[in-house]
Amino acid sequence: MAEWGNALPTRKQAPYEDVHFDASLKPRAHKMRETSSESKILYLNVRILDSTGAEPYDGDVYVQGERIRYVGTVPEVENLRNDASVIVIQGNGRTLMSGLGDAHTHLTWNGSALDNLGEIGVEEHTISTARSAMTYLDSGYTMCFGAASAKERLDCVIRDAVNQGNIPGPRYLANGKEIARRGGELTAGITAYADGPLEMREVIRNHASLGVDQIKLSMSGEEILESRSAQDSFFDETETAACVQEAHRLGLRVCSHARAQEAIAQCVKYGVDVIYHGSYIDEVTMDELEKNKSRHIVAPALNWLYATTYEAGPFGYSFDKAEQDGYKKELDVAIRVCKEMHQRGITVLPGGDYGFAWTPHGTYARDLEHFVKLLDFTPMEAILAATAGVAKLFMQENELGKVQPGYYADMILVDGNPLKDITILQDHAKLSVIMINGRIHKASPKDIDFASGTTTVVDSRAVATNNLTNYVTYLDDQGRSRVGHLDLHSSMVTPLMMMSGAPVNSLYQVIELENAVIAYGDSFPLSSVSIQAPISDRDILAVGKNYASHAIEFNRSGYDSSDNTDQPTHPVIFSKRSTSILPCGEEIYPHPNYTSTLDYEGEIGVIIGKAGFQIAEKDAMDYVWGYTIINDLTAREKQRDHKQFFLGKSPDTFCPMGPIAVPASQLPKTLKVQTFVNGEKRQEATTDDLIFSVANLIKTLSDAQTIRPGDIIATGTPAGVGFGHVPAKFLRPGDKGGNGLTCLGKKQVNVHKIGHGPKIAVFVHGLGASSEYFTPIIKRGDFEERYTSYVYDLEGHGLSPSHIASVMTIDSLAEDLANVISMTESSSVTLFAHSLGCLIALAFSIHNSNKVEKLILMGPPPCPLPEAGKITMGKRAAGVREKGMMASGTADAVSNAGTSDATKLYQPVAYAAVRASLLSSNPEGYAKACTALAGITSPLVSGKPQNARSSHDW
């Protein structure tokens, strides 16, 4: 294999043009929902990369309906740009190219282990698979070739739902479960078993009856399984021949998981159409493959090998383990093999086996980078393979994969030149416009010129299927109110716009438009904007004593001066002033001169969707738009002394709300509310526990007054409020808490209390670390019996969120630490600190030496930093703000600098933990901490007090 004989290279820029599958194998015509011919879109001033192999050129592109009509020069372009029925997209020199394609797609893979995929309920699995389809389209991929499905029909169901316009996704050719012999499977739950030619033919016929577009054979092993090597082949020749013959008889092509030499040889000999992996091919088989290259396509799934070798450490599969199992060897072999195939003019297409934990959905364009950097493809060759090449795999090369007249309008507008930087296709923010079948999936209003009377290409049916769930209100960079959609998994916000192209400014507009809004524009981190309450200009309609257990605790608390009964006979209605509303996460003002009994009440907020008067209880739920989270903060003694609720409930900031609002249609019938304070769960109940149901409350409130869209009803709080504890647990400065509602998110707690000893220890971790850093100390020996430990994530210092407008300094962090220590109610504490935490602890100790019994500093940084260090911190802060912890290179740079070569080599799990901690850091908070460190201008001088200790003293 090292020499590969002396064959003359026959490398071609577009080898797929020589592939000719038999016409009888062309997949059934899967038509996406038709785009009206009345839809007209004009791209002006774009750099056209048309996937013919020609160099990009400047021009305009006109789309009508679902097809491209003109490319380069558009007739009567001025008339079109002034036509009110035409949407004009200003390219401003950006690259317009075909949507990308993936030759090895697993929509049903969802980031969990393979053996878990068979155990997931079909309902949950369908949702995650639909999300995968949308993620492909969000990533600029408009063609995907299914490589296997974890459930028999799931690929087909998602394909059909996409084509019908019910969910967003790419054009898709669906597969079924992969077929394997008993004892030769990759994992049991996702396998269709068959032994021998007859049973295999029967399984293929069953797959065909389900509506698959191709058949997948699992012919060889996988090193990560350990018991089935990648170099083991499990099919015999009669079985492979029978599978290909039966599938082709039914008009289906065959693809195969074939890493082993014997498996690859059988694929070439018997005509398997798509060979996945192909790593351990020998010279004889390579020669045969070259002779028959018009019948075969190879998709090596290179990113799986690369990521498993080098990037699986944080997930428990270290480099040493990957090398021991053979992945490093196979990666090196596969690179040499694919280079040789490319030199011989064999078609090699990208598609990296995405959907595993370390090859996550959304990172698909890494394959193109691997093709360029590892396989010596030119950027043009890589792009052609991912566009026109995958179109050939679809057997629709005359209407997919190119920017040409008559082709389907599946295109992406890229802010940059991928021929100069192939990695730009991995940056979703650079994908300015994504279009499929002539419909815009993603665009920013700033790119679109809307003339008066313009009609949009996204019709009402498409909007109705958007199923946006998490609406969040925020202020943009000009201080204007906007509404976006929050992805809870990535904490990214996507702006929303109306069908007219106008931005959505308030939740009232979403309600009035009956959710007929669309996600348009570039997503951005939640931490980068100022979050507002969902609705903030209406008094809250609130309900007291609406959970039986709370009504009892309230009646017995001494703070109830209403009716002194354990359970009311009618809803107890009151209001909270709109001036009390506060965005979730903002600091509450405790009004220390007004109350000493500040109490929390986690509640479900019902958002009204339409006006109504004297609403019947049976019809009441039709008036609910959705739900949000409310904390009905209360000054208990005011509630008691004034014998009513208003004054105790309405002080400024006493109604934290949000951060998200969710339509009722996206939530289960029964909702759960929970309240946490300092890590302790204080309240938990469901809407099934309400004394007066939501419907009853709406009926009661509308008996003599009109309820309006946007009105919010706080439905009452369950048992577990502060006065319900003995002794009472009222809120104090420094307490961190939050409320969670099923499907509406949960604000994480900052303080972790560990142990039960008589002494108090407070831990302050370093920049980029997390509260887990000190676990080895806390769990050591009898430490938990000697100390009660408080482990605190300072604002933005680790996992905690940080307000974008807050300015962080060492002194401000020291003030936060003072609040934590005050919360412990201890006269003195032992302070443990690491790295940047040392400076924070020192700054506190200088002014509060009587509060510090022992000060243990581990690895304090220079103070102040040298000038070069300050510059580095400034650049690092800018980098993580712009690109995040991973894409900026910060996580890798700090991990590598902060761990020794010995640790990397002999303790890969420790190294992975460091990297994982950095990756989990809040980027805005990390940036603020960097600037705080860089902002120190003079040394922190404390002498060395007698209570200072080095780490070995304790």
HELIX and SHEET records of a PDB file:
HELIX    1   1 PRO A   15  ASP A   18  5                                   4    
HELIX    2   2 ALA A   23  LEU A   25  5                                   3    
HELIX    3   3 VAL A   77  ARG A   81  1                                   5    
HELIX    4   4 LEU A  114  LEU A  117  1                                   4    
HELIX    5   5 VAL A  122  ASP A  138  1                                  17    
HELIX    6   6 LEU A  154  ASN A  163  1                                  10    
HELIX    7   7 ALA A  188  ILE A  190  5                                   3    
HELIX    8   8 GLY A  196  LEU A  210  1                                  15    
HELIX    9   9 GLU A  223  LEU A  225  5                                   3    
HELIX   10  10 GLU A  237  ARG A  249  1                                  13    
HELIX   11  11 GLN A  261  TYR A  270  1                                  10    
HELIX   12  12 GLU A  283  LYS A  291  1                                   9    
HELIX   13  13 LEU A  302  TYR A  310  1                                   9    
HELIX   14  14 GLY A  313  PHE A  315  5                                   3    
HELIX   15  15 PHE A  319  ASP A  325  1                                   7    
HELIX   16  16 TYR A  327  GLN A  343  1                                  17    
HELIX   17  17 ARG A  366  LYS A  373  1                                   8    
HELIX   18  18 PRO A  379  LEU A  384  1                                   6    
HELIX   19  19 ALA A  385  GLY A  389  3                                   5    
HELIX   20  20 VAL A  390  LEU A  393  1                                   4    
HELIX   21  21 ILE A  422  GLN A  426  5                                   5    
HELIX   22  22 HIS A  428  LYS A  430  5                                   3    
HELIX   23  23 PRO A  445  ASP A  447  5                                   3    
HELIX   24  24 SER A  460  ALA A  464  1                                   5    
HELIX   25  25 LEU A  507  GLU A  512  1                                   6    
HELIX   26  26 LEU A  526  SER A  528  5                                   3    
HELIX   27  27 ALA A  548  ASN A  555  1                                   8    
HELIX   28  28 SER A  578  SER A  580  5                                   3    
HELIX   29  29 GLU A  617  TYR A  623  5                                   7    
HELIX   30  30 ARG A  636  ASP A  641  1                                   6    
HELIX   31  31 PHE A  646  LYS A  649  1                                   4    
HELIX   32  32 ALA A  664  GLN A  666  5                                   3    
HELIX   33  33 THR A  687  ASP A  689  5                                   3    
HELIX   34  34 VAL A  694  LEU A  701  1                                   8    
HELIX   35  35 GLY A  722  GLY A  724  5                                   3    
HELIX   36  36 SER A  771  PHE A  774  5                                   4    
HELIX   37  37 THR A  775  ILE A  778  1                                   4    
HELIX   38  38 PHE A  783  ARG A  786  1                                   4    
HELIX   39  39 ILE A  810  THR A  824  1                                  15    
HELIX   40  40 LEU A  836  HIS A  847  1                                  12    
HELIX   41  41 SER A  849  LYS A  851  5                                   3    
HELIX   42  42 GLU A  867  ALA A  887  1                                  21    
HELIX   43  43 THR A  890  GLY A  898  1                                   9    
HELIX   44  44 ASP A  901  TYR A  906  1                                   6    
HELIX   45  45 PRO A  908  LEU A  919  1                                  12    
HELIX   46  46 PRO A  923  ALA A  934  1                                  12    
SHEET    1   A 5 ARG A  67  GLY A  72  0                                        
SHEET    2   A 5 TYR A  57  GLN A  64 -1                                        
SHEET    3   A 5 LYS A  40  LEU A  49 -1                                        
SHEET    4   A 5 VAL A  86  GLN A  90  1                                        
SHEET    5   A 5 ILE A 448  ASP A 449 -1                                        
SHEET    1   B 7 ARG A  67  GLY A  72  0                                        
SHEET    2   B 7 TYR A  57  GLN A  64 -1                                        
SHEET    3   B 7 LYS A  40  LEU A  49 -1                                        
SHEET    4   B 7 THR A  95  SER A  98  1                                        
SHEET    5   B 7 MET A 411  VAL A 414 -1                                        
SHEET    6   B 7 LEU A 431  ILE A 436 -1                                        
SHEET    7   B 7 ARG A 439  LYS A 442 -1                                        
SHEET    1   C 3 LEU A 100  THR A 105  0                                        
SHEET    2   C 3 TYR A 141  GLY A 146  1                                        
SHEET    3   C 3 ARG A 171  LEU A 173  1                                        
SHEET    1   D 2 GLU A 178  ALA A 180  0                                        
SHEET    2   D 2 THR A 191  TYR A 193  1                                        
SHEET    1   E 4 GLN A 214  SER A 218  0                                        
SHEET    2   E 4 ARG A 253  ALA A 258  1                                        
SHEET    3   E 4 VAL A 274  HIS A 277  1                                        
SHEET    4   E 4 ILE A 297  ALA A 299  1                                        
SHEET    1   F 5 VAL A 517  ALA A 519  0                                        
SHEET    2   F 5 MET A 492  MET A 498 -1                                        
SHEET    3   F 5 SER A 481  ASP A 487 -1                                        
SHEET    4   F 5 TYR A 471  LEU A 475 -1                                        
SHEET    5   F 5 SER A 530  GLN A 532 -1                                        
SHEET    1   G10 VAL A 517  ALA A 519  0                                        
SHEET    2   G10 MET A 492  MET A 498 -1                                        
SHEET    3   G10 SER A 481  ASP A 487 -1                                        
SHEET    4   G10 TYR A 471  LEU A 475 -1                                        
SHEET    5   G10 ILE A 660  PRO A 663 -1                                        
SHEET    6   G10 VAL A 624  ASN A 631 -1                                        
SHEET    7   G10 GLY A 602  ILE A 608 -1                                        
SHEET    8   G10 ILE A 712  ALA A 714 -1                                        
SHEET    9   G10 ILE A 540  GLY A 544  1                                        
SHEET   10   G10 VAL A 572  LYS A 576 -1                                        
SHEET    1   H 3 VAL A 517  ALA A 519  0                                        
SHEET    2   H 3 MET A 492  MET A 498 -1                                        
SHEET    3   H 3 PHE A 524  PRO A 525 -1                                        
SHEET    1   I 2 ILE A 581  PRO A 583  0                                        
SHEET    2   I 2 CYS A 655  MET A 657  1                                        
SHEET    1   J 2 LEU A 598  ASP A 599  0                                        
SHEET    2   J 2 THR A 634  ALA A 635 -1                                        
SHEET    1   K 4 GLU A 680  THR A 686  0                                        
SHEET    2   K 4 LYS A 672  VAL A 677 -1                                        
SHEET    3   K 4 GLY A 737  LEU A 741 -1                                        
SHEET    4   K 4 GLY A 745  LYS A 746 -1                                        
SHEET    1   L 6 VAL A 751  ILE A 754  0                                        
SHEET    2   L 6 TYR A 787  TYR A 792 -1                                        
SHEET    3   L 6 LYS A 759  VAL A 764  1                                        
SHEET    4   L 6 VAL A 829  HIS A 834  1                                        
SHEET    5   L 6 VAL A 852  MET A 858  1                                        
SHEET    6   L 6 ALA A 948  ARG A 949  1                                        
END                                                                             
